[in-house]
Amino acid sequence: MANGTVKWFDPAKGFGFITPEGGGPDVFVHHSVLPEGVRSLTEGQAVRYEVESTPRGAKVASLQLT
């Protein structure tokens, strides 16, 4: 799993981006991968996540709050 911080997340739209701890491009995160009971993420929040490659680029496949 990779570590990163939430760059931004729009709960109305249900998505946002995570900035990887080690640098590199931001990673798309969709509300469907948030842990049960979590409805939003906060800018600057620390997270652990797994990345999945898609034709549109990298996206978060699973996410844990740290």
C-alpha positions in Angstrom: 0.0 0.0 0.0 1.1 3.6 -0.7 0.8 6.5 1.7 -0.5 9.9 0.7 -2.5 12.9 1.6 -5.9 14.1 0.3 -5.4 17.0 -2.1 -9.1 17.7 -2.3 -12.4 15.8 -2.2 -15.8 17.0 -3.3 -18.5 15.1 -1.4 -21.2 16.5 -3.7 -19.5 15.1 -6.8 -18.2 12.0 -4.9 -14.6 12.2 -6.0 -11.2 13.9 -5.4 -7.5 13.3 -5.6 -4.7 12.0 -3.4 -1.1 13.3 -3.6 1.4 10.4 -3.2 3.9 10.7 -0.3 6.8 9.9 -2.5 5.9 12.3 -5.3 4.4 11.6 -8.7 1.1 12.3 -10.3 -2.0 12.8 -8.1 -4.3 9.7 -8.0 -8.1 9.8 -8.6 -10.3 8.6 -5.7 -14.0 7.8 -6.0 -16.4 7.7 -3.0 -17.1 4.0 -3.7 -13.7 3.0 -2.2 -14.2 4.9 1.1 -14.3 2.8 4.2 -17.8 1.8 5.4 -19.4 4.7 7.3 -17.1 7.3 5.8 -18.8 9.8 3.5 -16.0 12.3 2.7 -12.3 13.0 3.0 -10.7 16.2 4.3 -8.0 18.1 2.6 -4.6 17.2 4.1 -5.9 13.9 5.6 -3.4 11.1 5.7 -4.4 7.9 3.9 -3.0 4.5 2.8 -4.2 3.2 -0.5 -3.8 0.7 -3.3 -3.6 1.9 -6.9 -5.3 0.3 -9.9 -4.3 1.3 -13.5 -7.1 2.1 -15.9 -7.2 3.3 -19.5 -7.9 6.8 -18.1 -5.0 6.7 -15.6 -4.3 5.6 -12.1 -7.1 5.4 -9.5 -7.5 4.3 -5.9 -8.7 0.7 -5.7 -8.9 0.5 -1.9 -8.3 3.1 0.9 -7.6 3.2 4.6 -7.6 6.2 6.9 -4.4 6.7 9.0 
